[in-house]
């Protein structure tokens, strides 16, 4: 189980597979048409946990 480095509360990427009742799903914001950028933030304190990106769209077949 992951822990937020700012508020020290448990967070999970998937709310269906969480182990603790007080953990919540990490917020994900997705933007972009060809280059998809994702920002992950803590559901408890809204601190930014990280960023990710991938190529998407018609070229790769990803949504």
N, C-alpha and C positions, 0 to 999 in steps of 0.2 A: 504494500500500500504506500503510495506517495504522500509526502508531507510538504505543505507549502513552506518555503523558507522564510516567509515574512510573518505569517500569523500562526504557524506551527500546527495547523489543523489538517486532518486527512482529506485528500482529494482523490478522485478516480476519473479515468477517461470514459468509463462506461457505467452509468448508474445501475444497470441491470446486474452487473457482476461485482458490486461493491461488497466489502466484507464487514464494514462497520456502519451502523445506522446513522451516525452523524456525518458521514462523508457525502459529498455532493459531486455531481459531474462537473468537470472542468469546462468553462465556457470557451467556445471556439467561434471565431469570426473569419469567414472565408470571403475573399474578394478577388476579382480578376477574371478575364475571359480565357486568355491563352496561358498566362503564368498565374497560377493560383497561389495566393499568399494566405497563410493561416496564422492567427494570433491566439495563443492560449492564455487564459487568465483564471485566477483563483475565484471560485464561487463565493467564498467567505469574505475576502478583503479586496477583491478586484485587482490585485497586483498582477502584473504581467509575468507569466511563467516561462514563456518562450515563443519563438517564431518558427515557421516551417514554410516550405514552398515546393511546388511540383509543377511540371508542365502539363497542361490539360487541354481540353477542347477537341476539335475534330482530328487533329494530327495524331493524338495518342489514344483517342477513344475514351478518355476519362471525362466524367461530367464536369 
